[in-house]
Amino acid sequence: MNPANGGSLAFFHSCMRKPVVPFDAADSTLLNVFDDLPLWSAPFGLKLLDQVKLKGRMNVLDIGFGSGFPLLELAQRLGDSCRVFGIDPWTAGIQRARTKADQMQVENVEVIEGVAEQMPFADEFFDLIVSNNGINNVSDQSKAVAECARISKRGGQFLLTVNLPGTMREFYNVYEETLASTGRLEEVRRLNEHIAAKRKPTSFMMELLTKHGFAIVKATEDSFTMRFLDGSALLNHFFLRLAFVEPWQQILAAEDVPIIFDRLEENLNTLARQQGELRLTIPFVCIDSTRTY
């Protein structure tokens, strides 16, 4: 259907919508473009880097560094008197980080394959631990924070960032309205459960840290925005197709996905025409804490 001949612009856009990008951890081709991810994580990471207490001769750990950010940046800012370790379960990401370290001649970094819930480090080993949007993605957050307490020196700094409830709320409002308008109330419930499971409030993380022996120094909330021309651009964005679109679709029955997402795209495009653009807000918090016992 040609929109120039009176066809539906929304229908034209929906026909052009690109497929979900499956996250295949062993896919080296995907890794070649995976550095789009730091564009997402940079606002969190820059806030984290601003809070690091810069000292010499530290043992430092970055939990969940992906393909090397902020691990390599932190290692360079601290310099060669500090030993900086990174731990992540993603084999291909580890290999990418090692390649970057070699090319950048960052020699004070060691990366290890592993998970935050069971880390191969001695008790009270680290002066500084950071996790940039990593702790909120582990299987067991409480166990991961307990491990951080075990390997952190008394008085050691633990800095983490997480994105908060309200992340992309503008999108979720339209998605929920689209579901409700088609009578899919069970799917609305699933959508809200998905949001609650992935986005914990600042108070939750602070209580978890306190429970495991960290004293809160400061919790700094901030936000950034992602701007799109319209809903079609949003749903076709590579990173959103890689990290978000599939979970959004999984709350639906398979046969409902094209129906609901065509309508969702149309509703997002309508909102964009009304507002002049689509703006997604991503609130987050950087929590600075110290191990006390």
Backbone bond lengths (Angstrom), bond angles and torsions (degrees), N, CA, C in turn:
res aa  C-N    CA-C-N  psi(-1)  N-CA   C-N-CA  omega(-1)  CA-C   N-CA-C  phi
1 M - - - 1.463 - - 1.520 108.83 -
2 N 1.323 117.05 129.07 1.459 122.15 -177.75 1.520 109.88 -97.99
3 P 1.346 119.44 117.39 1.446 120.15 -178.61 1.522 112.42 -62.79
4 A 1.330 116.84 -24.93 1.457 119.02 177.85 1.520 111.58 -68.37
5 N 1.333 116.37 -19.73 1.462 120.88 179.22 1.522 111.88 -103.50
6 G 1.312 115.55 25.59 1.465 119.14 175.36 1.508 113.82 95.26
7 G 1.351 118.23 5.16 1.456 120.10 179.87 1.515 111.63 -75.36
8 S 1.309 115.52 172.42 1.467 122.22 -178.70 1.512 109.95 -80.76
9 L 1.341 117.02 123.18 1.454 121.52 176.91 1.520 110.37 -62.23
10 A 1.337 117.36 -39.77 1.465 121.08 179.90 1.522 110.31 -61.94
11 F 1.364 116.16 -40.20 1.461 119.67 179.18 1.519 110.27 -65.32
12 F 1.343 116.19 -40.77 1.459 120.47 178.63 1.527 110.54 -60.30
13 H 1.341 116.70 -44.96 1.456 120.39 179.06 1.533 110.90 -62.73
14 S 1.334 117.17 -43.37 1.457 119.16 -175.18 1.521 111.06 -65.28
15 C 1.344 117.51 -33.26 1.450 120.26 177.34 1.529 111.44 -65.89
16 M 1.340 116.20 -26.15 1.452 120.98 -177.15 1.529 112.26 -92.34
17 R 1.331 117.32 0.27 1.453 118.89 -176.14 1.527 110.39 -66.51
18 K 1.323 116.23 135.41 1.462 121.91 -176.22 1.518 110.58 -85.08
19 P 1.327 117.64 155.77 1.468 120.38 -177.39 1.515 112.13 -73.66
20 V 1.338 114.51 161.72 1.454 121.33 173.18 1.526 109.24 -59.31
21 V 1.333 116.85 143.79 1.462 121.46 174.38 1.528 107.94 -95.35
22 P 1.321 118.64 109.78 1.475 119.19 179.37 1.516 110.50 -68.54
23 F 1.326 116.54 138.79 1.460 120.13 178.15 1.521 108.18 -86.99
24 D 1.316 115.12 100.71 1.466 122.31 177.60 1.517 107.48 -106.11
25 A 1.336 116.56 106.54 1.462 121.09 -174.08 1.522 112.84 -61.92
26 A 1.328 117.96 -19.72 1.465 121.09 -178.51 1.528 112.51 -96.55
27 D 1.317 117.77 1.73 1.458 121.96 -175.02 1.528 110.03 -85.20
28 S 1.327 117.36 103.98 1.457 120.71 -178.12 1.523 111.79 -67.67
29 T 1.326 117.23 -27.40 1.459 120.14 177.33 1.523 110.95 -65.34
30 L 1.320 116.14 -41.91 1.465 120.24 176.10 1.519 110.40 -60.74
31 L 1.325 116.80 -41.05 1.462 120.38 -178.71 1.521 111.48 -60.57
32 N 1.321 117.65 -30.06 1.461 120.90 -179.24 1.522 112.29 -62.48
33 V 1.324 117.76 -25.03 1.467 120.24 179.22 1.522 111.88 -114.53
34 F 1.317 116.94 6.41 1.463 120.45 -174.02 1.517 112.66 -68.48
35 D 1.314 118.63 -17.27 1.450 119.90 -179.80 1.532 112.35 -68.31
36 D 1.325 117.71 -1.38 1.457 119.21 165.45 1.525 110.44 -59.58
37 L 1.331 117.41 -27.56 1.462 120.77 -176.82 1.520 112.69 -59.47
38 P 1.352 121.38 -44.79 1.455 118.50 178.19 1.526 114.28 -57.94
39 L 1.329 119.11 -21.76 1.463 119.87 173.14 1.518 109.80 -60.66
40 W 1.337 116.79 -35.55 1.460 122.28 175.38 1.530 110.99 -75.12
41 S 1.330 116.48 -45.17 1.466 119.91 -172.19 1.523 113.80 -85.15
42 A 1.331 117.97 -12.00 1.465 120.43 -177.05 1.524 113.80 -60.12
43 P 1.339 120.70 -44.90 1.471 117.75 179.54 1.527 112.91 -59.16
44 F 1.347 116.43 -39.96 1.460 119.87 174.96 1.536 109.91 -62.87
45 G 1.333 115.20 -48.91 1.457 120.68 -174.04 1.516 113.69 -65.70
46 L 1.318 117.46 -36.65 1.460 120.12 178.97 1.524 110.71 -66.77
47 K 1.322 116.55 -37.58 1.464 120.28 175.87 1.526 109.72 -64.42
48 L 1.332 116.38 -41.23 1.464 121.02 178.39 1.530 110.97 -62.74
49 L 1.324 116.74 -46.64 1.460 120.21 -178.33 1.528 111.82 -61.59
50 D 1.320 116.99 -31.75 1.464 120.69 178.04 1.524 112.53 -66.87
51 Q 1.347 117.26 -22.24 1.468 121.27 -175.24 1.533 113.07 -96.92
52 V 1.323 117.68 -6.68 1.466 120.68 -178.43 1.526 110.36 -67.51
53 K 1.331 115.73 132.25 1.462 120.65 173.20 1.520 108.22 -82.18
54 L 1.305 116.49 111.47 1.458 121.83 -174.22 1.527 109.94 -80.87
55 K 1.318 115.21 115.46 1.464 122.35 178.27 1.526 108.43 -138.44
56 G 1.285 116.18 156.46 1.456 120.85 176.19 1.521 111.75 -86.17
57 R 1.321 115.83 162.79 1.462 124.31 172.99 1.534 112.66 56.00
58 M 1.292 116.08 42.72 1.464 120.23 177.45 1.517 111.04 -100.78
59 N 1.341 115.31 151.52 1.459 122.34 162.75 1.524 107.00 -95.77
60 V 1.319 116.43 126.27 1.467 122.10 -170.90 1.525 109.05 -127.86
61 L 1.324 116.14 144.01 1.471 121.55 178.65 1.520 110.17 -130.98
62 D 1.343 115.83 133.58 1.466 122.56 171.06 1.521 107.48 -111.73
63 I 1.333 116.61 118.98 1.467 122.30 -178.27 1.526 109.38 -96.47
64 G 1.337 116.22 121.86 1.462 120.93 177.35 1.510 112.37 76.42
65 F 1.336 117.24 54.92 1.470 121.57 -173.96 1.524 113.30 -84.11
66 G 1.326 118.66 -3.38 1.466 120.38 177.22 1.512 111.83 63.73
67 S 1.329 116.38 -113.71 1.465 120.01 178.78 1.525 111.67 -107.51
68 G 1.363 116.81 14.57 1.458 117.88 169.73 1.512 118.30 130.43
69 F 1.326 118.09 5.94 1.465 120.26 178.62 1.515 110.15 -119.54
70 P 1.353 118.00 132.58 1.474 128.29 4.87 1.526 114.17 -92.06
71 L 1.319 117.16 13.92 1.458 122.48 -175.01 1.523 112.70 -47.14
72 L 1.336 117.15 -56.54 1.462 120.87 -173.64 1.522 111.74 -71.48
73 E 1.316 116.68 -34.78 1.460 120.03 177.16 1.527 110.27 -65.66
74 L 1.318 116.72 -43.31 1.459 120.99 179.23 1.535 110.55 -63.30
75 A 1.333 117.29 -43.14 1.463 120.97 179.91 1.524 111.20 -60.21
76 Q 1.339 116.24 -40.61 1.463 119.48 -179.83 1.521 112.03 -70.60
77 R 1.319 117.03 -37.46 1.464 119.88 -179.75 1.528 111.29 -68.88
78 L 1.318 117.08 -31.31 1.465 120.51 -179.78 1.525 112.61 -82.84
79 G 1.316 117.22 -32.04 1.454 120.29 178.00 1.517 113.62 86.13
80 D 1.321 114.66 177.85 1.455 121.00 -167.24 1.515 114.92 -74.39
81 S 1.337 119.45 -10.21 1.466 118.39 176.88 1.524 111.54 -74.51
82 C 1.339 117.33 -14.84 1.465 122.00 -179.40 1.525 110.28 -104.47
83 R 1.321 115.69 143.95 1.461 121.84 173.18 1.515 108.07 -101.63
84 V 1.330 116.51 123.87 1.464 121.81 -174.69 1.521 108.71 -117.06
85 F 1.321 115.29 121.23 1.456 122.00 179.60 1.530 109.01 -108.46
86 G 1.312 114.94 150.66 1.455 120.58 172.76 1.511 109.62 -129.51
87 I 1.334 116.36 141.70 1.465 120.26 176.50 1.523 109.01 -129.26
88 D 1.329 115.30 134.50 1.453 121.46 -178.27 1.535 107.10 -159.96
89 P 1.337 118.68 147.16 1.470 119.89 -179.80 1.526 113.91 -83.83
90 W 1.328 118.33 -3.88 1.458 121.58 -171.14 1.533 110.53 -92.26
91 T 1.317 116.78 106.52 1.468 122.39 -175.96 1.525 111.97 -58.49
92 A 1.313 116.98 -47.79 1.468 120.06 -177.57 1.526 111.29 -65.37
93 G 1.325 116.69 -37.52 1.456 120.30 177.68 1.522 111.73 -64.10
94 I 1.331 115.76 -39.22 1.461 120.92 177.82 1.527 110.02 -61.70
95 Q 1.322 116.56 -44.35 1.459 120.45 179.25 1.528 110.87 -62.68
96 R 1.336 115.71 -39.06 1.471 119.82 178.33 1.523 110.31 -64.98
97 A 1.323 117.75 -43.32 1.460 121.18 179.54 1.528 110.69 -62.53
98 R 1.324 116.91 -39.58 1.472 119.79 178.39 1.527 110.98 -64.61
99 T 1.322 116.03 -40.08 1.472 119.67 177.79 1.523 110.48 -62.35
100 K 1.317 116.63 -43.92 1.464 120.25 178.33 1.521 110.94 -61.85
101 A 1.338 116.72 -45.16 1.455 120.58 -179.34 1.527 110.65 -60.13
102 D 1.341 116.51 -40.75 1.467 120.20 178.63 1.526 110.56 -64.52
103 Q 1.323 117.51 -47.30 1.456 121.46 -177.73 1.528 111.74 -65.97
104 M 1.324 116.07 -35.82 1.470 121.55 -178.55 1.522 111.85 -86.94
105 Q 1.337 116.84 -5.05 1.465 123.49 -179.18 1.535 110.90 57.60
106 V 1.328 114.82 43.58 1.465 121.36 174.31 1.516 106.70 -93.32
107 E 1.315 116.49 106.09 1.463 121.44 -169.48 1.524 113.97 -101.04
108 N 1.326 117.59 -4.50 1.466 120.11 -176.82 1.524 112.10 -100.66
109 V 1.343 116.86 25.74 1.460 122.70 -176.93 1.519 110.39 -118.55
110 E 1.321 115.33 139.36 1.465 121.82 170.86 1.520 107.88 -134.12
111 V 1.324 116.89 127.58 1.464 120.32 -178.98 1.521 109.94 -111.80
112 I 1.332 114.30 143.18 1.463 121.95 -172.87 1.522 108.80 -132.30
113 E 1.319 115.88 138.07 1.465 120.26 175.53 1.526 108.96 -85.25
114 G 1.319 116.56 124.40 1.452 119.94 -179.39 1.520 110.88 174.70
115 V 1.321 115.34 -179.64 1.465 121.21 -177.34 1.523 109.75 -118.01
116 A 1.324 115.80 155.48 1.459 121.44 -175.70 1.522 112.43 -69.23
117 E 1.332 117.23 -23.24 1.465 119.96 -178.05 1.530 113.06 -74.95
118 Q 1.332 117.21 -15.49 1.469 120.74 -179.14 1.527 107.97 -151.41
119 M 1.325 116.34 91.42 1.462 120.62 -172.90 1.530 111.38 -103.79
120 P 1.326 116.76 140.16 1.472 121.56 -173.58 1.530 113.17 -86.67
121 F 1.329 116.50 52.49 1.454 120.85 -179.30 1.528 109.73 -125.09
122 A 1.324 115.35 153.88 1.459 121.23 179.85 1.527 110.87 -71.14
123 D 1.327 115.62 158.55 1.458 120.84 175.25 1.535 110.16 -59.79
124 E 1.335 114.57 143.21 1.471 122.54 174.06 1.534 111.64 50.39
125 F 1.323 115.96 49.77 1.471 121.66 -176.52 1.524 112.66 -97.31
126 F 1.327 117.65 -32.54 1.467 120.30 -169.52 1.528 113.01 -103.16
127 D 1.335 113.67 137.73 1.466 121.31 172.81 1.523 111.08 -84.02
128 L 1.328 116.57 -27.30 1.459 122.46 -176.19 1.521 109.58 -145.38
129 I 1.324 116.42 130.01 1.466 122.57 172.84 1.523 107.44 -124.53
130 V 1.333 116.32 134.24 1.463 120.97 175.41 1.525 108.85 -127.36
131 S 1.304 115.20 153.02 1.468 120.93 173.36 1.521 107.81 -149.64
132 N 1.319 115.35 112.61 1.459 121.30 -176.34 1.529 109.70 -97.34
133 N 1.332 115.50 97.77 1.462 121.16 -178.09 1.531 110.63 56.32
134 G 1.337 116.22 38.43 1.449 120.81 -179.07 1.512 113.18 -111.39
135 I 1.326 117.49 -44.39 1.458 121.25 -177.29 1.531 111.55 -61.15
136 N 1.322 117.25 -31.83 1.464 119.29 179.92 1.523 113.03 -74.96
137 N 1.322 117.81 -4.46 1.469 120.99 179.99 1.526 113.51 -111.84
138 V 1.336 118.04 6.70 1.460 120.18 178.67 1.526 109.80 -81.71
139 S 1.326 116.22 166.53 1.461 120.05 -178.85 1.526 112.44 -72.21
140 D 1.335 116.62 -35.86 1.470 121.26 -176.92 1.528 108.23 -134.95
141 Q 1.310 116.96 97.92 1.456 120.73 -174.98 1.529 111.79 -64.11
142 S 1.317 117.19 -41.25 1.456 120.10 -177.97 1.530 110.66 -62.80
143 K 1.315 116.90 -43.91 1.465 120.35 179.60 1.526 110.69 -65.95
144 A 1.333 116.97 -37.50 1.462 120.36 179.54 1.528 110.94 -64.99
145 V 1.331 117.52 -43.03 1.468 120.41 179.23 1.529 110.57 -68.09
146 A 1.329 117.06 -36.22 1.462 120.30 175.97 1.528 110.62 -61.37
147 E 1.323 117.39 -39.83 1.459 121.34 176.77 1.529 111.00 -64.82
148 C 1.327 116.14 -39.39 1.469 119.65 177.20 1.523 110.68 -61.08
149 A 1.332 116.64 -39.91 1.465 120.50 178.04 1.528 110.58 -64.96
150 R 1.323 116.45 -39.44 1.470 120.32 -179.04 1.517 112.17 -62.48
151 I 1.333 116.77 -43.14 1.466 120.17 -173.13 1.520 113.19 -92.14
152 S 1.326 117.39 -4.14 1.455 121.20 179.27 1.522 110.67 -88.44
153 K 1.327 116.61 138.18 1.454 120.44 174.07 1.533 109.65 -68.50
154 R 1.309 116.68 154.00 1.455 120.35 172.56 1.526 108.02 -62.39
155 G 1.310 115.43 129.52 1.456 120.33 -174.34 1.508 113.65 85.82
156 G 1.344 117.21 -3.74 1.456 120.79 178.75 1.519 112.10 -68.09
157 Q 1.312 116.14 150.58 1.464 122.10 -179.57 1.523 110.58 -91.60
158 F 1.327 116.06 135.91 1.463 122.39 174.39 1.525 107.15 -125.41
159 L 1.328 115.46 115.93 1.462 122.71 -178.76 1.520 109.14 -116.15
160 L 1.321 116.32 129.72 1.457 118.55 176.13 1.521 110.42 -141.47
161 T 1.314 115.01 152.18 1.463 121.46 172.79 1.525 108.82 -121.10
162 V 1.315 115.66 145.46 1.471 122.32 172.73 1.519 108.26 -144.80
163 N 1.327 116.33 146.44 1.459 117.73 172.65 1.518 109.48 -84.88
164 L 1.311 116.36 154.06 1.454 123.04 -162.73 1.531 112.69 -110.92
165 P 1.339 117.04 166.79 1.467 119.66 168.69 1.530 108.93 -53.96
166 G 1.291 115.66 141.75 1.460 120.70 -172.79 1.512 112.44 101.43
167 T 1.338 116.87 -8.19 1.461 120.06 176.67 1.532 110.31 -59.87
168 M 1.332 115.64 125.37 1.468 122.82 -179.66 1.530 111.47 54.85
169 R 1.322 117.01 35.02 1.460 120.88 -176.63 1.527 111.45 -58.45
170 E 1.339 117.00 -32.84 1.462 120.15 179.79 1.525 111.52 -60.62
171 F 1.343 115.79 -40.80 1.466 119.65 176.70 1.518 110.79 -67.39
172 Y 1.334 116.66 -47.86 1.456 120.36 -175.21 1.530 111.71 -63.41
173 N 1.321 117.05 -32.90 1.469 119.35 176.55 1.528 110.94 -61.21
174 V 1.326 116.12 -44.64 1.471 119.83 -179.86 1.524 110.26 -68.42
175 Y 1.327 117.49 -39.26 1.461 120.72 179.29 1.528 109.84 -63.22
176 E 1.329 116.50 -45.41 1.465 119.82 179.78 1.524 111.19 -63.13
177 E 1.321 117.23 -41.97 1.467 120.33 178.26 1.527 110.98 -63.92
178 T 1.327 116.55 -37.47 1.466 120.55 178.56 1.523 110.60 -64.51
179 L 1.313 117.04 -43.65 1.464 121.25 178.59 1.527 110.88 -65.03
180 A 1.320 116.64 -46.18 1.469 120.28 -177.55 1.521 111.25 -64.00
181 S 1.330 116.89 -37.69 1.464 120.12 -177.68 1.522 112.65 -68.49
182 T 1.334 116.74 -18.16 1.469 120.82 177.48 1.525 111.45 -104.45
183 G 1.343 116.68 11.57 1.461 121.03 176.22 1.499 115.25 76.92
184 R 1.319 117.67 15.73 1.465 120.51 -177.47 1.533 109.79 -94.51
185 L 1.312 116.18 70.33 1.462 122.00 -176.06 1.531 111.65 -73.65
186 E 1.316 117.72 -32.74 1.461 120.05 176.38 1.527 110.39 -63.89
187 E 1.330 116.57 -37.25 1.449 120.68 178.09 1.530 111.16 -69.39
188 V 1.333 117.22 -32.43 1.473 120.26 173.82 1.531 109.56 -60.52
189 R 1.338 115.99 -43.78 1.465 119.98 178.84 1.533 110.28 -61.49
190 R 1.329 116.68 -43.67 1.463 120.24 179.88 1.527 111.04 -63.65
191 L 1.316 116.34 -38.59 1.463 120.32 179.04 1.522 110.45 -61.95
192 N 1.324 117.21 -45.37 1.462 120.62 -179.97 1.526 111.64 -67.76
193 E 1.324 117.49 -33.61 1.469 120.38 175.10 1.529 110.48 -65.76
194 H 1.315 116.19 -40.38 1.470 120.95 177.88 1.526 110.35 -60.39
195 I 1.322 117.13 -45.26 1.464 121.04 -179.91 1.521 110.46 -63.23
196 A 1.331 116.92 -46.30 1.471 121.19 -177.65 1.520 111.92 -63.80
197 A 1.335 116.81 -34.89 1.467 120.34 -178.84 1.528 111.94 -71.04
198 K 1.322 117.21 -31.88 1.461 120.78 -174.00 1.520 113.27 -96.45
199 R 1.326 118.78 -20.21 1.462 121.67 -173.32 1.517 109.73 -124.20
200 K 1.323 116.71 103.83 1.456 121.94 179.62 1.529 109.87 -97.77
201 P 1.324 117.71 144.94 1.468 120.28 179.48 1.525 111.56 -71.67
202 T 1.314 115.00 163.24 1.464 120.77 178.54 1.518 111.24 -54.38
203 S 1.328 117.55 -41.42 1.465 121.46 -177.70 1.522 111.45 -60.47
204 F 1.318 117.78 -36.38 1.472 121.31 179.24 1.525 110.54 -61.53
205 M 1.331 116.82 -48.57 1.458 120.22 -177.86 1.519 111.15 -67.89
206 M 1.324 117.28 -37.72 1.464 120.01 179.33 1.530 110.78 -65.21
207 E 1.317 116.97 -41.72 1.464 120.65 178.24 1.526 111.22 -64.97
208 L 1.335 116.92 -37.34 1.457 120.95 178.92 1.527 110.60 -65.59
209 L 1.307 117.13 -42.83 1.463 120.98 178.25 1.525 111.08 -63.94
210 T 1.326 116.17 -45.25 1.468 120.65 -179.65 1.524 111.04 -61.97
211 K 1.317 116.45 -40.62 1.462 121.94 179.99 1.528 111.47 -57.35
212 H 1.310 116.52 -34.17 1.466 120.64 -174.83 1.530 112.94 -103.13
213 G 1.316 117.06 20.22 1.456 119.20 168.91 1.507 116.81 96.09
214 F 1.322 118.03 15.36 1.459 121.16 176.13 1.528 109.66 -104.15
215 A 1.325 115.70 137.88 1.461 121.19 173.57 1.523 108.43 -96.71
216 I 1.315 116.80 132.45 1.454 120.89 -179.18 1.523 109.89 -76.20
217 V 1.316 116.42 122.99 1.464 121.76 175.75 1.522 110.12 -87.95
218 K 1.331 116.08 -47.10 1.458 120.55 -177.13 1.521 108.95 -164.01
219 A 1.314 115.77 142.10 1.468 121.43 172.49 1.525 107.50 -121.97
220 T 1.316 116.39 114.87 1.456 122.14 -175.53 1.523 109.89 -108.74
221 E 1.322 116.30 111.59 1.465 120.35 178.10 1.533 109.80 -91.68
222 D 1.319 114.93 143.87 1.462 121.55 -178.94 1.519 107.55 -153.12
223 S 1.300 117.27 -178.43 1.464 121.01 176.64 1.517 109.49 -158.25
224 F 1.323 115.59 160.57 1.453 121.53 170.26 1.518 107.68 -139.25
225 T 1.313 116.85 172.68 1.462 120.33 -177.46 1.524 110.41 -125.68
226 M 1.329 114.35 150.52 1.458 122.12 169.00 1.526 106.27 -115.81
227 R 1.329 116.37 125.14 1.465 121.64 -175.38 1.529 109.64 -110.91
228 F 1.344 115.15 138.13 1.458 122.13 -179.87 1.522 108.69 -134.03
229 L 1.324 115.35 150.34 1.454 119.12 176.57 1.519 111.17 -63.14
230 D 1.339 116.48 -42.41 1.462 120.21 -177.98 1.526 109.60 -161.00
231 G 1.334 115.62 -176.44 1.456 120.77 -178.92 1.510 113.18 -67.55
232 S 1.313 117.33 -32.76 1.463 120.13 178.45 1.522 110.87 -63.55
233 A 1.333 116.26 -43.19 1.463 119.90 177.12 1.522 110.51 -63.26
234 L 1.314 117.23 -41.05 1.467 121.65 179.67 1.526 110.79 -60.59
235 L 1.326 116.63 -51.60 1.463 120.53 -175.43 1.524 112.93 -71.40
236 N 1.337 117.62 -17.49 1.458 121.36 177.97 1.518 113.12 -95.37
237 H 1.336 117.76 -4.96 1.461 121.23 -177.91 1.526 109.57 -64.75
238 F 1.333 116.92 132.29 1.466 121.07 -173.66 1.527 111.99 -56.40
239 F 1.337 117.41 -50.71 1.453 119.17 -175.05 1.521 111.93 -64.71
240 L 1.314 117.60 -37.59 1.465 119.49 178.09 1.518 110.69 -67.55
241 R 1.335 117.91 -36.98 1.467 119.96 176.62 1.524 111.33 -68.34
242 L 1.331 116.53 -30.04 1.459 120.94 179.68 1.524 112.00 -75.67
243 A 1.332 117.23 -43.40 1.461 120.86 -167.14 1.521 114.96 -109.82
244 F 1.343 118.19 -21.17 1.454 119.31 -169.65 1.533 114.90 -123.55
245 V 1.329 117.64 -40.50 1.462 119.56 -169.51 1.521 111.91 -62.94
246 E 1.326 118.04 -41.23 1.465 118.86 -179.12 1.530 112.51 -61.37
247 P 1.350 120.15 -47.22 1.474 118.96 174.80 1.525 112.65 -60.92
248 W 1.319 117.47 -34.72 1.475 119.52 176.31 1.525 110.59 -62.41
249 Q 1.318 116.10 -37.69 1.466 119.79 -178.16 1.526 112.36 -78.33
250 Q 1.321 117.11 -25.21 1.461 120.31 -174.17 1.522 113.36 -70.06
251 I 1.310 118.44 -14.00 1.471 119.04 175.97 1.524 111.11 -77.58
252 L 1.331 117.09 -8.93 1.455 122.68 -177.75 1.528 111.26 -103.53
253 A 1.321 116.33 154.22 1.459 120.65 165.72 1.525 108.12 -64.80
254 A 1.321 116.78 145.86 1.464 120.73 -174.01 1.525 112.27 -55.13
255 E 1.344 116.27 -39.02 1.466 119.24 -177.54 1.524 112.55 -71.21
256 D 1.344 116.31 -18.00 1.462 119.88 -179.27 1.521 113.50 -87.61
257 V 1.339 117.55 -15.31 1.459 120.48 -173.70 1.526 112.19 -57.33
258 P 1.347 120.38 -53.44 1.474 118.24 -178.39 1.526 112.74 -63.86
259 I 1.320 117.05 -35.62 1.470 120.28 -179.27 1.526 110.45 -65.35
260 I 1.324 116.28 -51.56 1.464 120.79 -175.93 1.520 110.80 -69.97
261 F 1.320 117.37 -39.73 1.463 118.26 -177.00 1.520 112.39 -73.85
262 D 1.325 118.45 -28.37 1.461 119.37 171.11 1.533 110.40 -63.10
263 R 1.328 115.46 -44.33 1.471 119.54 -180.00 1.524 110.83 -69.16
264 L 1.334 116.62 -40.29 1.467 120.46 177.61 1.525 110.77 -60.15
265 E 1.309 116.69 -45.02 1.463 120.89 179.06 1.524 110.76 -60.84
266 E 1.318 115.78 -43.74 1.462 120.17 178.40 1.527 110.75 -61.48
267 N 1.339 117.49 -43.00 1.457 120.75 -179.52 1.527 111.91 -67.17
268 L 1.339 116.78 -38.30 1.461 120.07 176.20 1.524 111.07 -65.78
269 N 1.324 116.79 -39.14 1.465 120.22 178.12 1.528 111.47 -65.56
270 T 1.320 115.91 -37.91 1.467 119.58 176.69 1.524 110.34 -62.61
271 L 1.322 117.16 -45.75 1.459 121.26 178.60 1.526 110.99 -61.24
272 A 1.330 116.70 -40.66 1.461 120.57 179.71 1.528 111.24 -63.46
273 R 1.339 116.77 -40.08 1.465 119.21 178.02 1.524 110.86 -64.13
274 Q 1.318 116.48 -37.27 1.465 120.65 179.79 1.523 111.91 -68.78
275 Q 1.326 116.62 -39.12 1.461 121.12 -173.73 1.524 113.60 -97.24
276 G 1.328 116.73 -13.60 1.458 120.51 -176.95 1.515 114.03 90.76
277 E 1.338 117.60 -10.93 1.463 123.53 177.92 1.516 108.13 -175.32
278 L 1.334 115.64 171.59 1.460 121.36 168.97 1.522 107.85 -108.88
279 R 1.312 116.16 130.03 1.461 121.87 -178.57 1.526 108.04 -124.95
280 L 1.323 116.99 117.89 1.457 122.39 177.53 1.521 109.40 -102.95
281 T 1.310 116.63 128.88 1.457 122.34 179.94 1.527 110.03 -97.16
282 I 1.325 115.77 133.91 1.468 120.87 178.41 1.528 108.50 -121.36
283 P 1.332 117.82 95.39 1.459 120.20 175.47 1.525 110.50 -79.34
284 F 1.322 116.22 146.62 1.461 119.90 178.70 1.519 109.34 -151.12
285 V 1.327 115.05 169.42 1.458 120.61 177.78 1.522 109.30 -132.92
286 C 1.321 115.15 142.93 1.465 122.64 170.70 1.524 106.34 -111.26
287 I 1.333 116.62 117.12 1.461 121.80 -177.69 1.531 109.20 -106.72
288 D 1.314 115.26 123.25 1.445 123.29 177.15 1.532 107.73 -103.36
289 S 1.330 116.27 125.28 1.469 119.89 -177.77 1.531 109.93 -140.41
290 T 1.329 113.99 164.69 1.468 121.34 -179.77 1.514 109.10 -131.61
291 R 1.320 116.93 136.31 1.461 119.70 178.16 1.535 109.31 -74.36
292 T 1.338 115.34 125.42 1.459 119.90 -176.71 1.519 113.34 -106.31
293 Y 1.344 118.59 -27.52 1.476 120.05 179.60 1.507 109.72 -153.38
